Amino acid sequence: MRNITDTITYIGVDDTDIDLFESQYIVPNGISYNSYLILDEKVAIMDTVDARKSEEWWQNLREALGGRKPDYLVVHHMEPDHAGNIAKVVEEFPEVKIVASARAVDMMPQFFEETDFTGRTIAVKEGDTLSLGAHTLTFLMAPMVHWPEVMVSYDSLDKVVFSADGFGKFGALAHEEDWACEARRYYFNICGKYGAPVQALLKKIAKLDVAIICPLHGPILTENLGYYIGLYDCWSRYDVESEGVFVAYASIHGGTAKAAKKLAEILLEKGAKKVAMADLTRDDMAEAVEDAFRYGRMVVAASSYDGDVFTPMHSFLHKLSLKGYRNRRVAIVENGSWAPCAGRVMKGMLEAMPGVEIVGDMVTLRSTMKQSDIPALEQLADAILA
């Protein structure tokens, strides 16, 4: 618990026990569930936390309240890692009013069947305001960032944007690390599909005088906000963030891996500014998705498998499609001992993604990379760097 301003207190909690966020994303440094309290003539709780950390959150809330009772619970996002304690707040403080978008109000009974929300909610729409006294909250709808009921709040007194999942990152607050790395992995895996809605929200935020961004995950942003907003603008436009080539490979017995590593050497020799690599059979898939979006050029290399493509590569390309991968240049390397087919499958999946250009002649390996394959890899490197 700490003060954000004189009257806004952080009451969120770290979760360093969790192994998989949303049961799929590796979080070696945990995650934070952020929640805030505004103390004014009226008192507003800004979101709750995951039920996993209810006890710690309630302790923080009661200490910050100092004996007062909340008048409002503002719900920006109904996902359980933020809304897990709504029913308990209503039970503990029967007179509290829940402020949320109309869609969020409709969703509440889905999560809390035994709670009667009749007369306890205030459904707000774009531009509606809520006066707490000196603080006035203005509500901005942010549908599909990254759920349809999402909204954000702007406090005009302290110039704070409560940004829901926007500007969030993996990692507990107790763990200090570079913001961009885990924020990028978070963005593309959580919000990546929804670039247009994020752009719409950024346009709204651009009209505000913002000094602080308070997300629902990750650190409170108080300095150099242009840097964070600039990255979000880049990511949500699907622009290239970093010059370089990302090489993603899925190898069964090592032959495809050897070729991928050789191609990476060739790319560097030919002047690639950066070559990032991922072994899709072992490395974090979410980080591979992040790097695919980060760089403007990608090489996919995979073995054939059961008349298709080796499953880690299929999963990777499927995830890219789900997250809205687009506007990139991609080269293909396939491997097969008797009937190479991985390239055909990869090409079909990639061509279904908007703006993806397949470059160069596909390189086909037979079981292992041979000296006679090097010229074809050289030509593929030239094509991807052109």
C-alpha positions, 0 to 999 in steps of 0.5 A: 500500500502506498500513496499515488497522490495525496488522496489516491492510494495504491491498495493492490497486491503482488502474486508471486505464487502464480505459475501461469497467468490466464493458465497459459502465460509463464510469469517467472516474476509473478503478476500484480493485481492493481487496485486503488482508493480515492479518498474525497468527500465520497470514497471510491474503490477503483477495481478489486483483485483476483480471489487468489489474493483477497485476504491481502487486498482486504487488509490493504483496503481496510487500512486505507479506508481508516474507518470510512466506508466506500460510496462507490466501487468503480469496475473498469474490467470484469475479468476475474483477476480484477473483479474477483472481490465484487460480491464481497464488497457488496456484502461488506458494504451494502450501501456501496454503488457499483459504477461500470459500463452497461455491458459490465453490469450485464455481465456481473450475474454471470460471475456472481450468481448468488449476489443480487445487484438490483439497485446497486449499480450505476451504468455509465456511458461515454463522457459520463462523470462522477463527482467525489468532491474535489475529484471528478471522474470522467468515463471513457468507453474502451470496448475490446481493449480487450473485453467488450465491457472495458472502460477507463476513468480520468481524474481531472484533479490529479490528471490520472488515467485509470487505464484498465488492462491498457499499459499493463505488464507481466511481473510483480511490482516487487520485481524491478525490471525493464518495462518494455520487455514484459509490457510488450509480451503482455500486450501482444499476447493479451491485446494484440488482436485489438489494435484498432480499439487500442488506437481508438482509446489512444486518441481519447487519451491524447485529448487529456492532460495526463500526468499519471497512468494507473494500469491494472497490472504493472507499475504506475507510470509517472514519468516520460509518458510519451515513451509508453504511449509511443510504444502502445501507438507503434504496437497497436498500429502493427508497425515495426518496432525494431530492425532485425529478423526473427527466426522461429524454428521447430525441429524434431531431431535437430536437423531443422535447428542446425539449418535455422542457426546456419541461416541466422549466421548468414543473415548476420554476415549479410548485414542484419542489424539483429537476429533473434531466435526461438526454439518453438519446442522449448522456448516460451511461446508467448515470447516468440509471439512478442518477437514476431510482432517486434521485428519486420522480418521473420523466417519460419523453419519446421519439420514435416509431421504427419502430413502436416507441419510439426505441431509447435510451429502449427501452434505458433502460427495459429497463435499469430493468426489469433493475435492479428499478425500482419504486414510482415515479410516472411521466408520459409524453410521446410524439412522432410525425410520422404515427403516434405509438406511443412512448407505448404502448410506454413505458407497457407497459414501465413498467406491467410494473415493480412499483409503478410508477404512470403519472400524468396524461394522456399528452402526444402531440406531432406533430413539434414542440412548439407553443403549443397543447401547453403547456396539456397539459404544464402539466397533466402537470406538475400530475399528476406533482407531485400 
